Amino acid sequence: MKYFVCILFCFGLTNGFQKVPNLKIKQEITIDSLGACQGVSYQNGAIYFYGDREVGMMRKFKITGNSLVYQHKEYKFTVGGKDVINHPTGIAFHGDAPVFIGNSIRLNPEGTRWKAVIYCINWPGLLKTATLDGNIIQTIDDDACIQGTRPEYVRYKGNWFVATADYGNKQNEVRLYNPEALKNCTKTSAPGVLYKKFSCGPWVQNLFWVKNSNILVLIQNQVEGKKWRFTFVDLQKSITVGKESVVKVIETDRTDELEGFAFLGNLKTGIAVTSSKTHNVNLMQSEL
């Protein structure tokens, strides 16, 4: 089955929208050995899917035509064989800036108690050794969070920040952290770490920053753990007013748990991932 959605999207503009393309799921793919897939990170032509198999881990792929080709590179988020980032929920990567990986763990069924940790990672070291042994630069307790952490780099007024957001349905926020202060702290409540924040809707699984724009995508569920929602917000307006300034909301009739999304380099092809055992990776194509 193919699912169609309309999306209002900014192609390289910051003050308006030029095109209104259709974005459709072009191909549904099942990729094994990820556990429950938790997200996707696109970096310089490489695609990293990360999940929570028997340990937190990620695998490297490249796209050729409409095919995702496994590069036979697997990385485990372990130290001394012990699971460290067991539930990865976001990879913040931007050029030579510090790399951060989030770990969000629900401690009770009600979702009122969470353990949220952000790890500053030696990324080249991780890619070389395929584990976190010797590659954790800093371990940061995200105690400024409400319900989990999911880091992503965003640009605000000419500077880069690490944004993160909460899951759950109460008091959800998007917060912007100073990356240098974050790298050198042990908790996000430390002075100088939190820069700005605004309130947002529930069930945010991940974040995606649309390059060359002012648009942050909240990758959400419509209800807890089910159904797809993409909320495009104007970051600058959201920070100014203190709550999400919504540009467009996209909902689909997919009933599984949307976990992550990323546009690839050309901003015409995207990948959405879910925690399902089948059809967990979905190629999405925008058509003008």
C-alpha positions in Angstrom: 0.0 0.0 0.0 1.2 3.5 -0.7 0.5 6.5 1.5 0.2 10.0 0.2 0.6 13.3 2.2 0.8 16.9 1.2 3.7 18.9 2.7 4.5 22.6 2.7 8.2 22.7 2.5 10.9 25.4 2.2 13.5 24.9 -0.5 16.4 27.0 0.8 14.2 29.9 1.9 13.9 31.4 5.3 11.1 33.9 4.9 8.6 32.1 2.8 7.7 29.0 0.8 8.4 28.5 -2.8 6.8 25.1 -3.7 4.1 22.9 -2.3 5.3 19.4 -3.3 3.6 16.1 -2.6 5.6 13.7 -0.4 4.8 10.0 -0.8 6.1 6.8 0.5 7.8 5.5 -2.6 9.1 2.2 -1.2 8.7 0.3 2.0 11.7 -1.7 3.1 12.4 -4.2 5.8 15.9 -4.0 7.3 16.8 -6.6 9.9 19.3 -6.6 12.7 18.4 -3.2 14.0 16.1 -4.3 16.9 13.4 -1.7 17.2 14.8 1.1 14.9 14.9 4.4 16.7 16.2 6.8 14.1 18.2 7.7 11.1 21.1 10.1 10.6 22.3 11.3 7.2 25.9 12.4 7.1 27.9 13.3 4.0 26.3 10.7 1.8 26.2 8.0 4.5 23.0 6.8 6.2 23.1 5.5 9.7 20.2 3.6 11.2 20.3 3.1 14.9 18.3 0.9 17.2 18.0 -1.1 20.4 18.8 -4.6 19.5 20.4 -6.7 22.3 22.5 -3.6 22.8 22.2 -0.1 21.4 23.8 -0.1 18.0 23.8 1.4 14.5 24.5 0.2 10.9 25.9 2.2 7.9 24.1 2.2 4.5 24.4 4.1 1.3 21.6 4.7 -1.2 22.0 3.7 -4.8 19.0 4.5 -7.0 16.1 3.2 -4.9 18.2 0.7 -3.1 19.7 0.9 0.4 23.1 -0.9 0.3 24.5 -2.1 3.6 28.2 -1.2 3.9 29.0 -4.0 6.3 29.8 -1.6 9.1 28.1 -2.1 12.5 28.8 -0.1 15.6 27.8 -1.1 19.1 27.1 1.5 21.8 29.0 -0.6 24.4 32.1 -0.2 26.7 33.9 -3.4 27.6 31.1 -5.3 26.0 28.6 -3.7 28.4 25.5 -1.9 26.9 25.8 1.9 27.6 23.5 3.7 25.2 20.8 1.0 25.2 18.0 3.1 23.8 19.5 5.7 21.4 17.2 8.6 20.7 19.0 11.1 18.5 22.4 11.8 17.0 23.4 15.4 16.8 26.0 15.7 14.0 27.2 18.9 12.3 30.6 18.9 10.5 33.4 19.2 13.0 31.2 20.3 15.9 31.0 17.9 19.0 28.8 14.9 18.3 26.1 14.0 20.8 24.0 10.9 21.2 20.9 10.8 23.4 19.7 7.9 25.6 16.1 8.0 26.8 14.8 5.3 29.2 11.3 5.2 30.6 11.6 4.0 34.2 7.9 3.2 34.9 4.9 2.3 32.7 3.2 5.6 33.5 6.0 7.6 31.9 6.4 9.8 34.9 10.0 8.8 35.6 12.7 9.0 33.0 16.4 8.6 32.8 17.8 10.9 30.1 21.5 11.0 29.3 23.4 12.8 26.5 26.8 11.4 25.5 29.5 13.5 23.8 31.2 11.1 21.5 34.5 10.9 19.6 32.8 10.2 16.4 35.8 9.3 14.2 36.9 7.0 17.0 33.6 5.3 17.1 33.6 4.8 13.4 37.1 3.3 13.6 36.8 1.0 16.5 33.0 0.2 16.2 32.4 0.6 19.9 32.4 3.3 22.5 35.5 2.0 24.2 37.7 5.1 24.7 35.3 7.2 22.7 33.1 8.8 25.3 34.2 12.3 25.8 31.6 13.3 28.3 28.5 11.8 30.0 25.8 14.4 30.7 22.7 14.0 32.8 19.9 15.7 30.9 18.2 16.8 34.1 16.7 19.9 32.4 14.5 17.5 30.4 11.0 16.5 31.3 10.6 13.2 29.5 13.6 12.0 27.6 16.2 13.5 25.2 16.7 13.5 21.4 19.6 15.8 20.3 19.8 17.5 16.9 21.8 20.5 15.7 19.8 23.6 14.7 20.9 27.1 13.5 19.4 30.1 15.3 20.4 33.7 14.6 23.7 32.6 12.9 24.8 30.2 15.7 24.5 26.5 16.0 22.8 24.9 19.0 21.9 21.4 20.1 18.1 21.1 20.2 16.3 18.4 22.1 12.7 17.6 23.0 10.5 15.6 25.3 8.2 12.7 24.8 4.9 12.3 26.7 1.8 14.4 26.8 2.5 17.0 29.6 4.7 20.1 29.7 6.6 19.1 26.5 9.4 21.4 25.5 12.0 22.0 22.8 15.2 23.2 24.4 18.3 24.7 22.8 21.7 23.9 24.5 25.0 25.6 23.9 27.1 22.8 22.4 30.4 23.9 23.9 28.9 24.3 27.4 27.1 21.0 26.9 30.3 19.2 26.0 32.0 20.4 29.2 29.2 19.9 31.7 27.9 16.9 33.7 24.3 18.0 33.8 22.2 20.2 31.5 20.9 22.3 34.5 24.4 23.7 34.9 24.7 27.5 34.2 25.2 28.5 30.6 24.0 25.2 29.0 20.3 26.0 28.4 20.0 28.9 25.9 16.3 29.0 24.9 13.2 26.9 25.0 9.6 26.7 23.9 6.6 24.5 24.6 5.5 21.9 22.0 2.9 19.2 21.4 3.1 15.6 22.7 4.8 12.4 21.6 7.9 13.8 19.9 10.1 10.9 19.0 12.9 12.8 17.2 13.9 16.1 15.6 15.1 17.1 12.1 16.6 20.4 11.1 15.9 21.5 7.5 19.1 22.9 6.2 19.2 26.4 4.8 15.9 27.2 6.4 14.3 28.3 9.7 12.3 25.0 9.9 12.5 22.4 12.6 10.5 19.2 12.1 9.0 17.5 15.1 8.8 13.8 14.3 5.8 12.7 16.4 3.2 10.1 17.0 -0.5 11.1 16.8 -1.1 9.1 20.0 1.3 7.4 22.3 3.4 5.0 20.3 1.2 4.9 17.3 0.5 6.7 14.0 2.6 9.2 12.1 2.8 13.0 12.5 5.3 15.5 11.1 5.0 19.0 12.6 7.0 21.8 10.8 7.6 24.7 13.1 9.2 28.1 12.5 12.1 28.0 15.0 12.7 31.7 15.4 9.0 32.5 15.9 8.6 29.6 18.3 11.5 30.9 20.5 10.1 34.4 20.3 6.6 33.5 21.5 7.6 30.6 23.8 5.5 28.0 22.1 5.6 26.1 18.8 4.7 28.3 15.8 3.3 25.7 13.4 3.8 26.0 9.7 2.3 22.7 8.7 1.2 19.4 10.2 1.2 16.2 8.2 -0.5 13.1 9.4 -0.7 9.8 7.6 -2.8 6.6 8.0 0.2 4.5 8.9 -0.6 3.0 12.3 2.9 1.9 13.4 5.3 3.9 15.6 7.1 6.6 13.7 10.6 7.0 15.3 12.7 9.1 13.0 13.0 11.0 9.7 15.7 12.7 7.7 15.8 14.4 4.3 18.8 13.4 2.2 21.2 15.9 0.7 18.9 17.0 -2.2 15.9 17.7 0.1 13.8 15.7 -2.4 14.3 12.2 -1.0 13.7 11.4 2.7 13.7 8.3 4.9 11.2 7.6 7.7 11.9 4.8 10.1 9.6 2.9 12.5 10.1 0.4 15.4 8.1 -2.2 13.5 9.6 -5.6 12.6 8.6 -5.1 8.9 8.5 -2.1 6.7 10.7 -0.3 9.2 12.5 1.8 6.6 10.5 3.9 4.2 11.9 5.9 1.2 9.9 9.1 0.7 9.9 11.1 -2.5 8.7 14.7 -2.9 7.1 15.5 -6.2 6.4 19.0 -7.4 
